[in-house]
Amino acid sequence: MSEIQEISTPQDSEEFIASVGIGEILSMLPHRYPFLLIDRVENIIKGQSGTGIKNVTINEPFFQGHFPGNPVMPGVLLIEALAQTSAIVVLSGFKGEDDFSKYGVFFMTVNDVKFRKPVLPGDTLELFVKKEKSVRNVWKFKGEIKVRGTLVAEAEFSAMIYKRD
């Protein structure tokens, strides 16, 4: 997969959100510790792209068993962090038009996953997601994860947006 290119939108556009912090993430996603895997999302172009940030610490509960003495963040959690970032990108597009808290996101598919380097305690993940297409309530994304500018993982994935009862 080629490197994800930023979509060019002026920062003064209504489509641009500079940053969504943890408080707003908690209002948009049902995930809670220990399964909330993003700390903030930056440079959001509503419904199109964004960059999630996750600070990985040795205190993460999965490091106790993956792997003791050689802690490595599980790949499946890296992909989940991409999915959570894309959910914020999608749901941020509903803000103002409709209350985003009325919607949820279900992960559907994961394809072309590549893990290139291990993620270790002390790393800061940059989770780049970009919408490839959307048809009705199904959204397809490409994602890349970098640590200090080095690609550590990438994937294509899709999710379904649903209205909560």
FENQUILIN-V428501 format. One record per backbone hydrogen bond with DSSP energy under -1.0 kcal/mol. NH is the residue of the N-H (numbers start at 1). CO is the residue of the C=O. Records with the same first field share a line. If there is no record, write none. Layout:
BEGIN
NH->CO / CO
END
This chain:
BEGIN
13->10
16->13
17->44
20->41
25->21
26->22
27->23
28->24
29->25
35->32
39->53
40->53
41->20
42->51
43->18
44->17
45->49
46->15
47->89
48->45
49->45
50->129
51->42
52->127
53->40
54->125
56->123
60->57
63->60
64->61
65->62
66->62
70->67
72->66
73->119
78->74
79->75
80->76
81->77
82->78
83->79
84->80
85->81
86->82
87->83
88->84
89->85
90->86
91->87
92->88
93->90
94->91
98->94
102->99
103->100
104->162
106->160
108->158
109->158
111->156
114->154
116->152
117->152
122->56
123->120
125->54
126->146
127->52
128->144
129->50
130->142
131->48
132->140
133->140
135->138
138->135
139->159
140->133
141->157
142->130
143->155
144->128
145->153
146->126
147->150
150->147
152->145
153->145
154->114
155->143
156->111
157->141
158->109
159->139
160->106
161->137
162->104
164->102
END
